[in-house]
Amino acid sequence: MDIGAKLREARESKGMTLEDVQQRTKIQKRYLKAIEENNHSVMPGDFYTRAFIKEFAQTVGVNPDEVLQQKQQETAAAPVQEEREAPSRQERSQARENDRPPRRERKGIPYLSSIIIGLLVIAAIVVVVLIYAGGSNDTNDNNTASETQQPSEDQVVQPNDEQTAKEEADESADTEEQTDQAEEEQAQKEEEAAEPKLSVDEEGTASNPVTTYTLENAGEDVTLTLAAEGGDAWLQVGDGSSAGNVYTGTIAAGSEPVEQDVSDLETVSVRTGYSKTTKLQINGQELKFPIDNDVQTIVVNIQK
């Protein structure tokens, strides 16, 4: 039995709904549903996938270690194949070194030959001129000086192609390592930025307080959950322009929570007549009343 079926069976055997699991674990319902369907592609990352599965398993009474071990076994083949197909940095550097044409070797030898031939020609001209101009003694001295000035083949320093290639390969490997590290840091920042974040912009005060929240990175699906504990709760839900045009009613204590799809709204407001019994959540994150007044209003600005 796969992980999703095992967790769904355990949840149903306890008589729990996905909303119950969401309320206990604070994990969004869409992620819980994706786990049960083994659709891990919608998850924000492998780290969160493992953490959500572990929390889900503990909530429905399944041994989390066994579930995580099963997940590791199911996904073990893919990383291995990936390792076999992806060459290492050293292999990529070696391949570049092998593919690089030995420019210095092809150019160095002809260049050296040209220098030697040119020097020999110059020396011959000098010898001829000195023979005609200064006699045999001066000619011999000049010939000796010319031979001294002429560099031999051993004296010409050839370029150290092997050392240069090694240095270029090391620089290339360092550059690739820095690039990979920068990409990993960028991916981590994007993953962290993709997580929903609920923050308080302004806390309500006075006799009729209005508290303002902002939900960042809300995602495509945004669900407002209304519930009552310890007593009935009268509620009005609006779209920011009109109170109560989304939902108006009284929720009995202990009854099933009411879920409102507010995915199309940029702002949602909730007004309660008895804040002490009212329990509110948006995408699984709790909306708290800052003071003890019975009548209070919460406004949430939704940012996708």
N, C-alpha and C positions, 0 to 999 in steps of 0.2 A: 504494500500500500504506500503511495507517495505521501510526501509531507503534507500537502494541502488537504488531501482526503482524510488523513489521520487527525489533523487539527479540527477539521469540520465535524467529523464524527464525534470527537471528544466534546466539542462545544454543544452539539445538538443533544448529546447524552446528558448534559448538565442542564438542558432546557434554556440555554443562553442564546441571545441574538447577537448579531455583529455589533449592534448599538451597545449592548451590555459590555461586550469586550472592549469596545472603544472607550466607554465611560471609565472602566477600571484601568485600562493601560494607557489612556490618553493618546493612543495611536489612531490616526485617521481611518475611517471606515473603508475608504477606497484601497488603502494599503492592506488592511485585514482581508478584504475580498480578494485582492491580487494574490496574497499568500495562499488562500484556500484554492485558488485556481492555478497555482504554480506559475503565475505570470509575473516573474521577478523583473521584467524589463521596465516596469513602471516605477520601481523602487528608486530612491535617490542615490543608492550606492550599495556595494556589497557589505560594507560595515553596518549600515542601517538595516539591510535585509536580515543579517544574522541577529542583530539586536531585537528587531521586531518579532522574528520567529521565536526567539527565546522567551520574550515577554508573553507572546500569545500562548506558547506551550505551558508556561507556568500558570497562566490564568485559567486554562481549561483542564489542568491536572495532568498534563503529559510531561514526561521526563525531558527537560530541555536539552540535556547533554546527548541523549539518544537521537533527538531530532536534528541537532546541529551536526552530529556525526554522520547521520544519513545524508544531510545536505552536502557535506564535504565529499562523501563517497559519490554522490550523483554528479557533482561538478568536477571531480578529480580529473576526468579524461580531457576536458577542454584545455586547462592550463598546460598539461603535458604536451598535447599536440601543438599548442602555441609555442612552447619552448623549442620544439623540434624545428618548427618552420621559421622562427625568427632568429637571424644570425646575431651573435654577440657583437659588442662594440669592437673587440679585438679582431674578430673575423671581418667586419666591415672595413676596418682600417687596413688590414692585410690585403683585402681585395682591392682597395684603392691603390695601395702601394704597388701591387702586381700589375694593375691596369695602367699605371702611370708610365708613359714612354720615357725611356732613359735619355732625356734630352741632352744632358751634359756629356754622356758617353758618345752620342752621335756627333755632337758639335765640337767636343773638346779635342779629339784627335786631329781632325782637319785643321782646326785653328792652330794647334801646336806645330803641325807640319808647315803651315804657312809662315809662322814666325821663324822657324829654323831655316827654311829656304830663303826667306827675305834677308836674314842675317848673313847667310853664306854669300848671297849676291852682293850685298853691301861690302862684305870683307874682300871679295874678289876685286871689286872696283877699286877699293882703297889700295890693295896690293899693286895693282897695275899702275895706278897713279904714282905711287911711291917709287916703283922701279924706274919709271921714266924721269922722275924728278930728282931723286936723291942718291942714286947709286946703290950698290949691293948691300953695304953695311946698314944704311938707313932703312933699306927695304926689309932686311932681316929683322931689325928692331921693330919696324912697324907691323911686320907679319906676326911677330910674337905678341905685340900689344893687341892686334886684332883677334888672335886666337884666344888671348886671355879674356877679352871682352865678350867673345861669343859664348853664349850659354849652351852648355851641353844638354842632352835630353834628360839626364838625371837631375839637372839643376832646375828644370821647369817644374813647378809645383802643379800637379794635377788636382782638379777639384775632388774633394772627398764626397763623392756622390752617395755612398752608403750612409755616412753620418747625416748628410742633409736630408735624405729620404726618411731616416729614422726620426729626425727632429720634426719634419712635416707630419709624419704619421702620429707622433705624440701630440702635436698641436691639434691635429684633426680630432683625435680621441678626446682630448680635454674639451674642445668646443662642443662635441656631441654630448659629452657628459653634462656640461653646463646647460645645454639646450634641453636635455631630458629632465634635468632637475627643475628648470623653469617651467616646463610643461606640466610636471607633476604638481608643483605649487599652484599653478593657475587652475588646474583641474580641481584641486582641493578647495581653493577659494570659491570656484563656481558651485561646487557641491554644497559648501556651507551657505552660500548666498541663496541657493534654491530652497532651503528649508523655510517653512512658514514661521514668521516672527510676529508675535502679538505684543504691543507696547502701549502704555498709558500716556496719552498726550496731555490730558487735563483731568483732575479729579473734581467731582462735583462737591459743592458746599451749599450752605444756607438751607432754606426750608424745602425747596424743590430742586435737588441737585441733579446736574447733568454731567455724566462722566464720559469722556471721549477717548476711544481706543483707535489704533491703526493696526490693521492686519496686513503685513508685507508678505510678498511671495505666496499669495493665497492659492494659486493654482486655478485650474479651470472650474473645478467643482467646489462650491462654498455652501456649507450646510449650517444653519442655525438650529440648535437644540434647546427646547424649552421644557422645563420639568419643575415639579413642586415636591418639597420634602417638609414634613412636620406641619403641614397645613395647606389650604387651597391658595392658588396664586392667580390673580387677575392680570392679564397681559394684553398689551397692544404692540404690534410690530408694524413699522412703517418703512417706506423707502427713502426717508430723509426729507421728503417734501410734504408728506401727509401722514399723521399718526393713525395707525390701525388699518391702512389700506392693504397690508399684506396678511395680517392675522389679528383677530380680536377674540378673546374668549377667556374662560376660567379653566385652569388645569387643577384637577383634584389631586390631593396629596397621595403619593404612592402610585398614581396611574402611569401608563406608558408615556414616555417623553414624546413631545410633539416636535417633528423635524420640519423645518422650512427651507426650501431650496432658494438661496439668495444669490446664486451664481451670476445673475444678470445685473445685480445692483452694485453701484459704486459706494453707496452709503446705506446702512440699515440702522434703525432706531428701535429700542425696546423700552417700553414704559410699564412699570409694575406698580400694583397697588399695595403689595406687601412684600418688600424685598427680603425679609427674613426667611421666607419659605421658597423664594424663587431661585432656581438654579439654571444658569445660562452657559452655553458653550458654543463656540464657533470653530468649525473644523477640529473638534476635539479639544480645544483650548478654552479654559474657564474664563468667563467674564465676571469679575468680582465687583460688588458694591462697596464703595469706600467708607460709607458712614451707616448709621443705624436707622436713618429715616425710613418710614414705611413706603412712601411714594418716591420713586427715583427713576431716572432715565439713563440708559446707556446708548451711546452712538458709536458705531464702528465704521471707520473709513476703510474700504476694501481696495487693496492694491494688488493687481495680478502680477 
